[in-house]
Each structure stands twice: as structure tokens, then as C-alpha cells.
Amino acid sequence: MKVLSSEPENIFIDGIGAVSPAGWGVLPLREALAKGEPLPAKELARPGWTRPLRVRSVPPPSPRPDFMTHPRLRRTSPITQYAVAAALEALGDDAARVRNGSLRLGIVLCVMTGCVNYSRRFYDETLKDPATASPLVFPETVFNAPASHLAALLGATALNYTLLGDPGTFLQGLALAADWLLSRRVDGCLVAGAEEIDWLTADAYRLFARKIILSDGAGAIYLRRQSHTAPSVRLHCISEPHLFSSKKQRAHAAQRMRAELPAGNPGHLLCDGIQNLPNMDAQEQEAWQDWPGARLSPRAILGEGLAAASAWQCVAAIDALRQRQHPAASMSVVGCNEQAIGAHFVIS
């Protein structure tokens, strides 16, 4: 476990941003979670089927964000638009400092399915008629396209990584960002988790978990070595990533992750990955059965947003601390096929 509690190693949360099925911004996310009611699912057509798939997708923005008129974003798919919107909200006024070169910004983008819209479109065109497959589409199929667009929009020239993995990868991104900050490689670091809906991924996920409702969007956290907000929210620790390849190993991984995080008390918050699906939730529920405090389950309300959902969990936990609802919050991600990992945030 990486503990970030000594004075020279303090890592603070300087900003948060979100785009979710609840809307564009942290406020709609906060309001949806406060209501505690699952958002309604929408129908998504699947070619060759008469019965549609059920998803929770991001609503159109109103008004349309100014950044969407940027030339770099003319052909981008939704995942880039979501990531940019969440990032700009998290950065706030520091976006201007990145542009003028006075702040070295590191960027870590975390995804599981990535740019699937254009990937499906490109291969669909190729299979139907290779002569009509547009080469202009291909650059938007690579996993690091959103991070590249974000860096170009901001004029960021420092470290820029894209991490690919299951939903737990977002917390790996936080650990990487903390390492960059502590080694003085960057002045600030933005960690984003983003996904986009496509019938291809919704149908693929249905083969393994028929009752899951996929969703899309993004969440972003802006980290600094100094606090510039009140109250100050600090990243206290991140557990080791505990890997698994079976249900039995998944249960053990969840328990090992839980053991590395603080025990908690009645005033603390647990932001978990529960979706109200017993078959999927059992291992995480068992690992946290002794939790003494309040609980919040964003996935049960917003849907399974994969890397974006883990980002929403972090954003929701940090937002609750900023609202002074709790003095500390733990984060639990028991991924779908790779790792169990957790984090703990506190008010300093």
C-alpha cells in the first residue's frame, strides 16, 4: 500500500469534473446520487435484432460547450468530448496556466473499451467495402486519441499516458499521478477515466452479465502537491492492486484490498462499486460487510461506466468531503476481470 501522509508526500485534490448519464458537470452527478434512484435506461438499437439493448447514456449538453468548436475536436467521438469536458471542469483557472506554459501538467487517461465508436465504424466500412473505408477515421480508433486531443487543446507538453485495463485502472492512474508529483516531474496532474457507449460493447458485456446496464461519460481529478481549495482534501493512501482470474480469487483479492485500507468509523463514507446485482456484487459486499459508516454506490444509479464509473466514484467521494458531509472517504473498486484496488481520502 502506498501511504501519502507525511508532510513532504502530501497530495491534494485541487479540482474534480464529471460527465455522466446525470448530465454535464459535478452538480448533476451530485443531485442524481442524492436522490438515490437509478436513472432510467434508454434503448439502443443493435443491427440484426428487433429487440434493443438497454443503456444509460450521457444526455446532449445544453448549451453546447465552447470547446467543441476547436478545430482539433471536429471529428472526435463522444469519449474525447466527455474527457475534455470533465478535465476542463477539474482544472478550472489552471487551464490558462497550462496554455501559457507556467504550469507543467501531466495527463493520465484511463479506459477499458476506449474509442469503440470509430473502431466499429472503421472495421465495418473495411469489411463492407475496403475502398470506402475512410483513413480519416483511423486515428480516432487508437486508445490514446482522447489524451492526445486534450493535450493539444490545452497546449500541454509534459507527460501524457493512457492506461488500459479494467475499472480498477483509474486508481492505478491516481497512483501514477502521485508518483509524478512527488518526483517533481510535473506541477499538477490530471487523471481522467472515460468511456463511450456503442452497441458493440453493450452487446459484448451482455454475454457475460445480462442484467448489467452499461453507461458512458467521464470523470476527472486534478492533483497538486499544495492545496488551493477549502476544505483541503488529501489523497491519504492507495492499496496495492490485487489481481485475480476467477470468482474465488476475486473474493480473496477484494478482501486483501479491504485489509489494506483504514477500518473506518461511523462518520466515514464508503464509495463502492455495488450495482444491486447479487452475482456481480457478492465478493465486494463480503469484503466490506464490517464497514461501520455511510455507503454510496454510484454504479447502482448511473450504470456500469467501466473506467468512467470508477472516476465517478472518486469524484463523488471527494465532493462529499468538500461538502463537509464526512471527514474521510474510502473508495472500493473490485474490477470485472483484473484487479481489486482501493483508496482513502481525508480532509486535512
C-alpha positions as CSV (number, residue, x, y, z in Angstrom):
1,M,0.0,0.0,0.0
2,K,1.2,3.5,-0.9
3,V,0.6,5.8,2.1
4,L,0.8,9.6,1.3
5,S,0.6,11.0,4.7
6,S,4.0,12.6,5.6
7,E,4.4,16.3,5.0
8,P,6.8,16.0,2.0
9,E,4.5,13.5,0.4
10,N,1.1,15.3,0.7
11,I,-1.0,15.0,-2.5
12,F,-4.1,17.2,-2.6
13,I,-7.2,17.2,-4.8
14,D,-7.3,20.6,-6.5
15,G,-10.3,20.0,-8.7
16,I,-12.9,17.5,-9.9
17,G,-15.0,17.2,-13.0
18,A,-17.7,14.8,-14.4
19,V,-19.8,14.0,-17.4
20,S,-22.3,11.2,-16.7
21,P,-25.8,10.0,-17.6
22,A,-27.0,12.5,-15.0
23,G,-25.7,15.4,-17.1
24,W,-22.6,17.6,-17.8
25,G,-20.8,18.6,-14.6
26,V,-20.3,17.6,-11.0
27,L,-23.6,19.2,-9.8
28,P,-25.9,16.9,-11.9
29,L,-23.9,14.0,-10.6
30,R,-24.3,15.1,-7.0
31,E,-28.0,15.7,-7.4
32,A,-28.6,12.3,-9.0
33,L,-26.7,10.5,-6.2
34,A,-28.6,12.5,-3.6
35,K,-31.9,11.3,-5.0
36,G,-30.7,7.7,-4.8
37,E,-32.9,6.5,-7.6
38,P,-31.5,4.5,-10.6
39,L,-31.6,6.7,-13.7
40,P,-33.9,5.4,-16.5
41,A,-32.4,3.2,-19.1
42,K,-32.6,4.1,-22.8
43,E,-33.0,1.8,-25.8
44,L,-30.0,1.3,-28.1
45,A,-30.6,-0.4,-31.5
46,R,-28.5,-3.4,-32.3
47,P,-28.2,-4.2,-36.0
48,G,-29.9,-7.5,-36.9
49,W,-32.1,-7.5,-33.8
50,T,-35.6,-6.3,-33.3
51,R,-35.1,-6.1,-29.5
52,P,-32.9,-3.1,-28.5
53,L,-30.2,-3.1,-25.8
54,R,-30.6,-1.1,-22.7
55,V,-28.1,1.5,-21.7
56,R,-27.7,4.7,-19.7
57,S,-26.1,7.3,-21.9
58,V,-24.9,10.9,-21.5
59,P,-27.6,13.4,-22.5
60,P,-26.8,16.1,-25.1
61,P,-25.1,19.2,-23.5
62,S,-27.2,22.3,-23.2
63,P,-25.8,24.8,-24.0
64,R,-23.1,23.3,-26.3
65,P,-19.7,23.8,-24.7
66,D,-17.4,26.3,-26.5
67,F,-14.5,23.8,-26.6
68,M,-16.4,21.7,-29.1
69,T,-15.7,24.3,-31.8
70,H,-12.0,23.8,-31.5
71,P,-10.5,22.5,-34.9
72,R,-8.8,19.6,-33.1
73,L,-12.2,18.3,-32.0
74,R,-14.1,18.4,-35.3
75,R,-14.0,14.6,-35.9
76,T,-13.7,13.4,-32.3
77,S,-16.1,10.8,-30.9
78,P,-18.0,11.2,-27.7
79,I,-15.3,9.8,-25.4
80,T,-13.0,12.7,-26.3
81,Q,-15.7,15.2,-25.7
82,Y,-16.6,13.7,-22.3
83,A,-12.9,13.6,-21.2
84,V,-12.2,17.2,-22.3
85,A,-15.4,18.5,-20.5
86,A,-14.5,16.7,-17.3
87,A,-10.9,17.8,-17.5
88,L,-11.7,21.5,-18.1
89,E,-14.1,21.4,-15.1
90,A,-11.5,19.9,-12.9
91,L,-8.7,22.2,-14.0
92,G,-10.7,25.4,-13.7
93,D,-8.5,28.5,-13.9
94,D,-5.3,26.4,-14.1
95,A,-6.2,25.5,-17.7
96,A,-5.0,29.0,-18.7
97,R,-1.7,28.4,-16.8
98,V,-1.1,25.3,-18.8
99,R,-1.8,27.2,-22.1
100,N,0.7,30.0,-21.2
101,G,3.4,27.5,-20.2
102,S,3.6,28.4,-16.5
103,L,2.3,25.0,-15.3
104,R,3.6,21.6,-16.3
105,L,0.5,19.4,-16.5
106,G,0.7,15.6,-16.6
107,I,-2.2,13.8,-18.1
108,V,-3.2,10.2,-17.3
109,L,-6.2,8.9,-19.2
110,C,-7.7,5.6,-18.1
111,V,-10.0,3.5,-20.3
112,M,-11.3,-0.1,-20.7
113,T,-13.1,-0.1,-24.1
114,G,-11.8,3.2,-25.3
115,C,-12.7,4.7,-28.8
116,V,-15.1,2.0,-29.8
117,N,-17.4,4.1,-31.9
118,Y,-14.9,4.9,-34.6
119,S,-13.2,1.5,-34.2
120,R,-16.5,-0.3,-35.0
121,R,-17.3,2.2,-37.8
122,F,-13.8,1.8,-39.4
123,Y,-13.9,-2.0,-39.4
124,D,-17.5,-2.1,-40.5
125,E,-16.6,0.0,-43.5
126,T,-13.5,-2.1,-44.2
127,L,-15.5,-5.3,-44.2
128,K,-18.2,-4.0,-46.4
129,D,-16.0,-2.3,-49.0
130,P,-12.3,-1.6,-48.2
131,A,-12.3,1.1,-51.0
132,T,-14.7,3.3,-49.0
133,A,-13.1,2.9,-45.5
134,S,-12.1,6.4,-44.6
135,P,-8.4,6.8,-43.5
136,L,-9.5,9.9,-41.6
137,V,-11.4,7.7,-39.1
138,F,-8.5,5.5,-38.2
139,P,-6.6,8.0,-36.0
140,E,-9.7,8.2,-33.8
141,T,-9.6,4.4,-33.1
142,V,-6.5,4.3,-31.0
143,F,-6.7,4.3,-27.2
144,N,-4.6,7.4,-26.7
145,A,-6.6,9.6,-29.1
146,P,-8.6,11.4,-26.3
147,A,-5.5,12.2,-24.2
148,S,-3.8,13.5,-27.4
149,H,-6.7,15.8,-28.2
150,L,-6.9,17.0,-24.6
151,A,-3.1,17.9,-24.6
152,A,-3.4,19.7,-27.9
153,L,-6.4,21.7,-26.7
154,L,-4.6,22.7,-23.5
155,G,-1.2,23.1,-25.1
156,A,0.2,20.6,-22.6
157,T,3.7,19.3,-23.4
158,A,4.5,17.3,-20.3
159,L,4.0,13.6,-19.6
160,N,0.9,12.1,-21.2
161,Y,-0.1,8.5,-20.6
162,T,-3.1,6.3,-21.5
163,L,-3.7,3.3,-19.2
164,L,-5.8,0.4,-20.5
165,G,-7.4,-2.1,-18.1
166,D,-10.5,-2.9,-16.1
167,P,-12.3,-0.3,-13.9
168,G,-9.6,-0.5,-11.2
169,T,-7.2,1.1,-13.6
170,F,-8.4,4.6,-12.6
171,L,-6.9,4.2,-9.2
172,Q,-3.7,3.0,-10.8
173,G,-3.8,6.3,-12.6
174,L,-4.0,8.2,-9.3
175,A,-1.0,6.3,-8.0
176,L,1.0,7.1,-11.2
177,A,0.0,10.8,-10.9
178,A,1.1,10.9,-7.3
179,D,4.5,9.4,-8.2
180,W,5.0,12.1,-11.0
181,L,4.1,14.8,-8.5
182,L,6.3,13.5,-5.7
183,S,9.3,13.1,-8.1
184,R,8.7,16.7,-9.3
185,R,8.2,15.6,-12.9
186,V,5.0,17.7,-13.2
187,D,3.5,20.6,-11.3
188,G,0.0,19.2,-11.5
189,C,-1.6,16.1,-12.8
190,L,-5.0,15.4,-14.3
191,V,-6.3,11.8,-14.1
192,A,-9.4,11.1,-16.2
193,G,-11.5,7.9,-16.7
194,A,-13.7,8.0,-19.8
195,E,-15.8,5.6,-21.9
196,E,-18.4,5.8,-24.7
197,I,-21.4,3.7,-25.5
198,D,-21.7,1.6,-28.6
199,W,-24.0,-1.3,-29.4
200,L,-20.9,-3.5,-29.9
201,T,-19.7,-3.1,-26.3
202,A,-23.2,-3.2,-24.8
203,D,-23.9,-6.5,-26.6
204,A,-20.4,-7.9,-25.7
205,Y,-20.9,-7.2,-22.0
206,R,-24.4,-8.7,-22.1
207,L,-22.8,-12.1,-23.0
208,F,-21.1,-12.1,-19.5
209,A,-23.6,-10.2,-17.4
210,R,-27.0,-10.0,-18.9
211,K,-28.6,-7.7,-16.3
212,I,-25.8,-5.1,-16.4
213,I,-26.8,-1.7,-17.9
214,L,-23.7,-0.1,-19.5
215,S,-23.3,3.7,-19.3
216,D,-20.8,6.2,-20.6
217,G,-19.2,9.5,-19.7
218,A,-16.0,10.7,-17.9
219,G,-14.7,11.8,-14.5
220,A,-11.5,13.8,-13.8
221,I,-9.4,14.5,-10.7
222,Y,-6.8,17.3,-10.7
223,L,-3.9,16.6,-8.2
224,R,-1.3,19.0,-6.8
225,R,1.4,19.0,-4.2
226,Q,-0.2,22.0,-2.4
227,S,-3.8,22.7,-1.5
228,H,-5.6,25.6,-3.2
229,T,-9.1,24.9,-2.0
230,A,-11.1,24.8,1.2
231,P,-11.6,22.4,2.7
232,S,-8.4,20.7,1.6
233,V,-9.0,17.1,0.5
234,R,-5.9,14.9,0.6
235,L,-5.2,11.5,-1.0
236,H,-4.2,9.5,2.1
237,C,-3.4,6.1,0.5
238,I,-3.9,3.7,-2.4
239,S,-3.9,0.0,-1.9
240,E,-1.9,-2.4,-3.9
241,P,-3.7,-3.8,-7.0
242,H,-4.7,-7.3,-6.1
243,L,-5.0,-9.4,-9.3
244,F,-7.5,-12.3,-9.9
245,S,-8.6,-14.5,-12.7
246,S,-11.6,-16.4,-11.1
247,K,-14.5,-15.7,-8.8
248,K,-12.7,-17.3,-5.9
249,Q,-9.6,-15.3,-6.5
250,R,-11.8,-12.2,-6.9
251,A,-13.2,-12.6,-3.4
252,H,-9.7,-13.0,-2.0
253,A,-8.4,-10.0,-3.9
254,A,-11.3,-7.9,-2.6
255,Q,-10.6,-9.0,1.0
256,R,-6.9,-8.2,0.7
257,M,-7.7,-4.8,-0.7
258,R,-10.1,-4.1,2.1
259,A,-7.5,-5.1,4.7
260,E,-5.0,-2.5,3.4
261,L,-7.4,0.4,3.8
262,P,-8.4,2.1,7.1
263,A,-11.1,0.4,9.2
264,G,-13.3,3.4,9.1
265,N,-15.7,4.8,11.7
266,P,-19.4,5.7,11.7
267,G,-18.7,9.2,10.4
268,H,-16.8,8.0,7.3
269,L,-18.1,7.3,3.8
270,L,-17.5,4.2,1.6
271,C,-18.0,4.8,-2.1
272,D,-18.2,1.3,-3.5
273,G,-18.9,-0.4,-6.9
274,I,-22.1,-2.2,-5.9
275,Q,-24.7,-2.4,-8.7
276,N,-27.5,-4.2,-6.9
277,L,-26.7,-7.3,-8.9
278,P,-26.0,-10.1,-6.4
279,N,-23.9,-12.2,-8.8
280,M,-21.6,-9.3,-9.5
281,D,-21.7,-7.7,-6.1
282,A,-21.1,-10.7,-3.8
283,Q,-17.3,-10.5,-3.5
284,E,-17.2,-6.8,-2.8
285,Q,-20.2,-7.0,-0.4
286,E,-18.5,-9.7,1.6
287,A,-15.2,-7.8,1.8
288,W,-16.9,-4.7,3.2
289,Q,-19.5,-6.3,5.4
290,D,-17.9,-4.8,8.5
291,W,-17.9,-1.2,7.3
292,P,-19.3,0.9,10.1
293,G,-20.1,4.2,8.2
294,A,-22.3,5.5,5.4
295,R,-22.2,4.0,1.9
296,L,-22.7,5.4,-1.6
297,S,-23.0,3.2,-4.7
298,P,-22.8,5.4,-7.9
299,R,-22.9,2.4,-10.3
300,A,-26.3,1.4,-9.0
301,I,-27.7,4.8,-10.0
302,L,-25.6,5.7,-13.1
303,G,-24.9,2.3,-14.6
304,E,-21.7,0.4,-15.3
305,G,-19.5,3.1,-16.8
306,L,-16.3,0.9,-16.5
307,A,-13.3,3.3,-16.2
308,A,-15.6,6.3,-16.1
309,A,-17.6,4.7,-13.3
310,S,-14.5,4.4,-11.1
311,A,-13.8,8.1,-11.8
312,W,-17.4,9.0,-10.8
313,Q,-16.9,7.1,-7.5
314,C,-13.8,9.1,-6.7
315,V,-15.4,12.4,-7.8
316,A,-18.5,11.6,-5.6
317,A,-16.3,10.7,-2.6
318,I,-14.3,13.9,-2.9
319,D,-17.3,16.0,-3.5
320,A,-18.9,14.6,-0.3
321,L,-15.8,15.6,1.6
322,R,-15.8,19.1,0.1
323,Q,-19.4,19.5,1.1
324,R,-18.3,18.5,4.7
325,Q,-20.7,15.6,4.8
326,H,-17.9,13.3,6.0
327,P,-14.3,13.8,7.3
328,A,-12.9,10.8,5.3
329,A,-13.9,8.5,2.5
330,S,-12.8,5.2,1.2
331,M,-13.0,4.0,-2.4
332,S,-13.5,0.4,-3.4
333,V,-13.2,-1.0,-7.0
334,V,-13.4,-4.7,-7.5
335,G,-12.9,-4.9,-11.2
336,C,-14.7,-7.1,-13.6
337,N,-11.7,-9.2,-14.8
338,E,-8.4,-7.9,-13.5
339,Q,-7.9,-6.3,-10.1
340,A,-9.3,-5.2,-6.7
341,I,-7.9,-1.8,-5.6
342,G,-9.0,0.9,-3.2
343,A,-8.1,4.4,-2.0
344,H,-8.7,6.6,1.0
345,F,-9.3,10.4,1.0
346,V,-9.3,12.7,4.1
347,I,-10.0,16.3,4.9
348,S,-6.8,18.0,6.0
